Amino acid sequence: MRSTTVSATERGPVAIVGAGLIGRAWAIVFARAGHPVRLHDMDLQTLHNSHAYIEARLDELAAFDLLNDAPLTVLERITCVPDLADALRDVVLVQENVRETVEAKIDIFTRMDALAPKSAILASSTSWLPASQFTEGLPGRGRCIVAHPTNPPYLIPLVELCPAPWTDPEVTVRAHDIYSAAGQSPVVLSREIHGFLLNRVQAAVLNECFKLHEDGLASAEDIDRVLKDGLALRWSFMGPFETIDLNAPAGVSDYAKRYGQQNRETIGSETAFDWSEPAVARVHAERRQHLELEAIAARSAWRDRRLMALAAHKRQAPNA
Ligand SMILES: NC(=O)c1ccc[n+]([C@@H]2O[C@H](COP(=O)([O-])OP(=O)(O)OC[C@H]3O[C@@H](n4cnc5c(N)ncnc54)[C@H](O)[C@@H]3O)[C@@H](O)[C@H]2O)c1
């Protein structure tokens, strides 16, 4: 990806539209990187609550040495703005995070395109929807792009940039620079595809996990263990391609000669898991034996603290 330098303008204000789980997290990402952030939500109570939520996350990040500035300095860069037009004034980037329906995305992108400065990039956090499904009719459709984060983006840096067929290539380059400069790890898709890259890889893994469970091969707990005590330990430092490159003395080709046939045969006999209600309910019930529904928020907070420790560790041991 050809890169431009992120200018002072690009460190300019960023608007976050939708202050739910992902919008709040994006506010932390951009404020931590030095951008003034305008956080907007149509629900005033959500907007109001986001302040205390972000403050608590910043204190945790500071405790793991994951902030370059004092938590209060970062917090002061974030302004809650109830009016959309005010939130979008003079911004360089709008990060949209409203609910995941085509109708909601069309509605908010139509208003964002009318109100944001013409030079601003309009990016959607959508997890599954290609930008062409909600930007086609817009006068400013060339500046629209998907920038799909992983929850929470202030701890998990991947952002998937997926341009629509009409997205201006310069917008993709500029978005890449802005997210990189903000400490994220952008990847660029060459064309649109449902679910982008991460959710497709996750869907393939989930497909196999559910099928192994349905076939009675192991408990949900043990199948989770295959990832957390097995595969995922390597995967937090290197991807599956780099993993197999190191798993045979002469690299990927050697791995393919040794194990390609077994891999092919394993997958060749597979059919898709049907996500049927009874099958999902069996895994749900098993999970509830380990974690009551009321405890999910506390467990998510525990997960984020473990991710903070991992992020802090990875900071000390860069990939290359
Ligand atoms: N939750 C995740 O793990 C995750 C991960 C990656 C991407 N995403 C994507 O991010 C987006 C938001 O997801 P979320 O989990 O934060 O949802 P959420 O329900 O927590 O938040 C959505 C927020 O948008 C606000 N909103 C709705 N319509 C609005 C409008 N027209 N104007 C202003 N505010 C509006 C709502 O009041 C709500 O606060 C979705 O597209 C989702 O697919 C979610």
The ligand as an SDF file (V2000), in Angstrom:
LIG
                    3D

 44 48  0  0  0  0  0  0  0  0999 V2000
  -19.7620   -5.5350   19.3030 N   0  0  0  0  0  0  0  0  0  0  0  0
  -18.7260   -6.0100   18.6110 C   0  0  0  0  0  0  0  0  0  0  0  0
  -18.0150   -6.9000   19.0540 O   0  0  0  0  0  0  0  0  0  0  0  0
  -18.3890   -5.4080   17.2610 C   0  0  0  0  0  0  0  0  0  0  0  0
  -17.1180   -5.6560   16.6980 C   0  0  0  0  0  0  0  0  0  0  0  0
  -16.8000   -5.0670   15.4680 C   0  0  0  0  0  0  0  0  0  0  0  0
  -17.7160   -4.2790   14.8070 C   0  0  0  0  0  0  0  0  0  0  0  0
  -18.9520   -4.0650   15.3690 N   0  0  0  0  0  0  0  0  0  0  0  0
  -19.9080   -3.2270   14.6400 C   0  0  0  0  0  0  0  0  0  0  0  0
  -19.9690   -1.9470   15.2540 O   0  0  0  0  0  0  0  0  0  0  0  0
  -21.2850   -1.4000   15.0950 C   0  0  0  0  0  0  0  0  0  0  0  0
  -21.8350   -1.0410   16.4670 C   0  0  0  0  0  0  0  0  0  0  0  0
  -21.8720   -2.1840   17.2840 O   0  0  0  0  0  0  0  0  0  0  0  0
  -21.9780   -2.0820   18.8870 P   0  0  0  0  0  0  0  0  0  0  0  0
  -21.7160   -3.4560   19.3960 O   0  0  0  0  0  0  0  0  0  0  0  0
  -21.1720   -0.9320   19.3790 O   0  0  0  0  0  0  0  0  0  0  0  0
  -23.5370   -1.7520   19.0390 O   0  0  0  0  0  0  0  0  0  0  0  0
  -24.2830   -1.0290   20.2830 P   0  0  0  0  0  0  0  0  0  0  0  0
  -25.6960   -1.4670   20.2040 O   0  0  0  0  0  0  0  0  0  0  0  0
  -23.5130   -1.2600   21.5410 O   0  0  0  0  0  0  0  0  0  0  0  0
  -24.1890    0.5300   19.9460 O   0  0  0  0  0  0  0  0  0  0  0  0
  -24.9010    1.1560   18.8900 C   0  0  0  0  0  0  0  0  0  0  0  0
  -25.1240    2.6050   19.3140 C   0  0  0  0  0  0  0  0  0  0  0  0
  -25.5340    3.3450   18.1850 O   0  0  0  0  0  0  0  0  0  0  0  0
  -26.5050    4.3020   18.6340 C   0  0  0  0  0  0  0  0  0  0  0  0
  -27.2760    4.7060   17.4520 N   0  0  0  0  0  0  0  0  0  0  0  0
  -28.1470    3.9530   16.7350 C   0  0  0  0  0  0  0  0  0  0  0  0
  -28.6060    4.6600   15.6900 N   0  0  0  0  0  0  0  0  0  0  0  0
  -28.0190    5.8870   15.7600 C   0  0  0  0  0  0  0  0  0  0  0  0
  -28.0910    7.0540   14.9630 C   0  0  0  0  0  0  0  0  0  0  0  0
  -28.8550    7.1140   13.8820 N   0  0  0  0  0  0  0  0  0  0  0  0
  -27.3540    8.1250   15.3240 N   0  0  0  0  0  0  0  0  0  0  0  0
  -26.5720    8.0990   16.4260 C   0  0  0  0  0  0  0  0  0  0  0  0
  -26.4600    7.0080   17.2220 N   0  0  0  0  0  0  0  0  0  0  0  0
  -27.1690    5.9150   16.8900 C   0  0  0  0  0  0  0  0  0  0  0  0
  -27.3050    3.5620   19.6840 C   0  0  0  0  0  0  0  0  0  0  0  0
  -27.9890    4.4570   20.5550 O   0  0  0  0  0  0  0  0  0  0  0  0
  -26.2000    2.7630   20.3910 C   0  0  0  0  0  0  0  0  0  0  0  0
  -25.6730    3.4770   21.5040 O   0  0  0  0  0  0  0  0  0  0  0  0
  -22.1140   -2.4700   14.3570 C   0  0  0  0  0  0  0  0  0  0  0  0
  -22.1130   -2.2110   12.9830 O   0  0  0  0  0  0  0  0  0  0  0  0
  -21.3360   -3.7570   14.6450 C   0  0  0  0  0  0  0  0  0  0  0  0
  -21.5040   -4.7520   13.6600 O   0  0  0  0  0  0  0  0  0  0  0  0
  -19.2960   -4.5960   16.5820 C   0  0  0  0  0  0  0  0  0  0  0  0
  1  2  1  0
  2  3  2  0
  2  4  1  0
  4  5  1  0
  4 44  2  0
  5  6  2  0
  6  7  1  0
  7  8  2  0
  8  9  1  0
  8 44  1  0
  9 10  1  0
  9 42  1  0
 10 11  1  0
 11 12  1  0
 11 40  1  0
 12 13  1  0
 13 14  1  0
 14 15  2  0
 14 16  1  0
 14 17  1  0
 17 18  1  0
 18 19  2  0
 18 20  1  0
 18 21  1  0
 21 22  1  0
 22 23  1  0
 23 24  1  0
 23 38  1  0
 24 25  1  0
 25 26  1  0
 25 36  1  0
 26 27  1  0
 26 35  1  0
 27 28  2  0
 28 29  1  0
 29 30  1  0
 29 35  2  0
 30 31  1  0
 30 32  2  0
 32 33  1  0
 33 34  2  0
 34 35  1  0
 36 37  1  0
 36 38  1  0
 38 39  1  0
 40 41  1  0
 40 42  1  0
 42 43  1  0
M  CHG  2   8   1  16  -1
M  END
$$$$
